[in-house]
Amino acid sequence: MQSEIRFRAIALASAGLFVVAACGGSSGNGVTLASAQELRIRLTTEPATFDPGQAQWDYEGAVTRQTFESLLSPTKDFKDVTPAAAESYSVDSTGLIWTFKLRPGAKWSDGVAVKAADFVYGFQRVLDPRLAAPYASFFYTIKNGATVNGMDPKDPGVDAALQTLGLKAVDDNTFQVTLEAPAGYFKWEASLVLGGPVRKDIVQKFGKDSSGNDKWAAVAATAPQSVVGNGPFKISEVVPKDHVTLVPNPNYVGTRSNPTLTKITEYYIDDETVAYAKYKSGELDQVPVPLADTEAARNSPELLKIPQLAVFWVNMNTKKAPFDNPKVRLAITQAIDRNSYVTNIQKGRDLAASTLIPKGMRNYRPDLGTQQSFNPATAKATLASSGVSASSMNGVKYMYRSSSPGSKTAAEFIQAQLKTNLGIDVVLDGTDSKTESARYKAGNFQFGDISGWGADYPDSQDWFDIFLTGSGNNFSFWTNKAYDDAVTAADAAVDPAKRDAAYETAAKILVAEAPVMFLYQSTAWILVKPYLKGAIATPNDDQWLGDYFANTIQIAQH
Amino acid sequence: MALVTGAPLRGALIPLRKRSGRGWTLGIYIARRLFWLVPVMLFVVLITFFLAHIAPGSPWDKEGRQLSLASVHNLNVKYGLDQPIWTQFGLYLWNVLHFDFGTSYQHPGQSVNQLIGATWPATFTLGAVSFVVIVVVGVSLGVVAALRQNSFVDYTAVALATVGASVPNFVVGIVLIILLSNFLYKITNATFFLPTGGYPQDLLHMIMPVATLSFLPIAYLARLTRSSTLDSLRQDFVRTAWAKGLRERLVVTRHVLKNSLIPVVTVAGPLFAGLITGSVIVEQVFQVPGIGRSYVQAIEARDYPMILGTTMLYAGLVALLNLVVDVAYVFIDPRVKLD
């Protein structure tokens, strides 16, 4: 029932704009606080795990971000990172050795001191093939990370291999990471919840299940005892299939200290219209606006519009005719009126996009996307120059997910646009979500569906790597040596100017070669009760507004 | 007086001898039926196992950031999916024999037993409450309709039965939502008229799903009771009862109902099983955190152990309830013999 495609695999960090929700203010500047400081919010799905190393989705980040603290965290303006569990950090002249000084006096929620060894264990665990952490690949930047994670889980040498990782507890307060190659963006990876510390004694105390899974952070009634974290909140109650409750962690020391909130209740509500009804009846304090309710919400004083670091596009299989012809692909991109899509289908909520990098990030260059701009005459000329006639393209198949209203509407829109602007009859090819994934992997499609990317963190590396040769996220099967070289050089470079120049080269190739047709950047529409004060929204919040800085949220008397 | 005292005496003597023989037959019958359950369940597991694995897509396929090849391999090894499919099947059967239904791929660290255990009460309570509602309302409607044949009550019952039998419950649910959420909610402001979940925390939220689940079976049961009651009413012993000058209430409760309820008992078992297995859609519509909803999620996620565990539970439940009904039948209808 979700109208928006759930694009973001892991919502861990990001950049861009920041918005101060409602009329923010502390109790010190005129807000009369309500006696109950409870925040009630909605998660789209029950988390599968409370383990920071195994979390994959934003509805899991919505919990783990509060219960764990990574070495670094994004700044309020989302332009950079700032020390969090670390008090300070430094990089040596080679760019390989990163040294983090841990915050003195930091404690776990059970009162035990946080040590560098806990970070070593947390990072080792993510890369341990036996844990099978879904997003271990973020840490392939660490020395031997890819090698160790790629070992056979049954290999008896895994334990020894874990010791060869570039991870070291120099002393109780100093954690040192050695990278495989210089990577300036490692600071962002160190801000992911994935890199939270983990207590070995707790993991061992709760043991394993018959599949070898650690039981410690399972979403079970034991979670309040098993999830010992170093974050500003801790789990106080787990009601399966209904909600999880967080309360402040009295032992927390760090940048997110002294929350006013005494309780955060996260309800699992998969249907967005149900969540919306609950907001209206006063059972939730904030809620995303369903597309169908756009008009009703448009002029509400409770509405906040927050551009997301998320861009959507249409995939074209570059290994299948006629999309193996770059001119054909480019012609398609020029034949789609993105403004009409944004205005009519997305009800004017989102921004038309014709490049990869979203507004709000460094390297946002809409000027580089002009080649994909909508122009039916140019589109016809481009198609004519490709040597493929419009009539020969009749019957070309566009894949979409029949279960997703958003995917279906987009499919119908593109079908109509190509008919009007190029005279091509597109056949719609509906499928279910899992079959679509399988067909993507096998390359068993011509073009479609709509898919996209949400920033894991606001560094261009996170975005341009998508289209590298062999990337699992490159559904177009596109390969381009010049692009690969530019991106690889930019990823490794430290000098910002050099990086910008190389990413610019890559962006130009990407737009001209058009393995995908860029469509729009999404904007979150969220209703927030007027009594919810002080929330700092980011373009990458994990399902609830203000979740990076929950300590600033206050509930005014109402 | 002699006749009245004599009857129970005779009745007490004869069954005493008979009952021991009958108990023995019954025991053998139950044992045989339970034995046959084994191949049935095996077949269910076999079919489900292979259908689930044949379905396109793997448990690790997803939208958004794709998992690295190494991560997919590690996950496959962790859950034994790297083994040949027959080995996997054999291992699964072996574990099932030890009542280990595996761990859910969707929820690391939680076993299928635990997950079903957590969702089971919501579904079971819903089914049990609906069952009571269905039997009470359905039987009453049917009896009244039969006794007042061709009256307003009769026509209403027949009309309701026809509608109920021809409209699937997801339509009933949605129509109920449209009616109740729009009108009754506005009048009463009671949130349990909204399809926003809330059950099992707040039992009032059970009203809508129970109404939806019960609609069709009430209609069915009312029709069944009506026709069997009409049948009983025409029997000689009922005529005798009337002739004795008994009051209507006594004729109905002592003589008519006793006989007309026999077919009701026959359907009770499958009906209850149907309420449990049939709540899949109702749970979706009313956001009930029950076993049916997690079943649908498991299928979407290709969570094989959850799919298999839930299917076996459903199959076992249907088989057992059918057995219970067959056995209960012997006690209710003396004409039935188990061979």
Interface residues (C-beta under 8 A of the other chain):
Chain A: I5 R6 F7 R8 A9 I10 A48 T49 D51 Q54 Q56 P129 R130 L131 A132 A133 P134 Y135 A136 S137 Y140 A146 N149 G150 D152 P153 K154 D209 S210 S211 G212 N213 D214 K215 W216 A217 A218 V219 A220 V239 P240 K241 D242 I269 D270 D271 V274 A277 K278 S281 E283 S433 K434 T435 S437 A438 R439 K441 S451 W453 G454 D456 G472 N473
Chain B: A55 P56 G57 S58 W60 D61 K62 E63 G64 R65 Q66 L67 S68 L69 A70 S71 H73 N74 L75 V77 K78 Y79 G80 N95 D100 G102 T103 Q106 H107 P108 G109 Q110 S111 Q114 A118 T119 A122 T191 L194 P195 T196 G197 Q201 Q287 P289 R293 S294 E300 R302
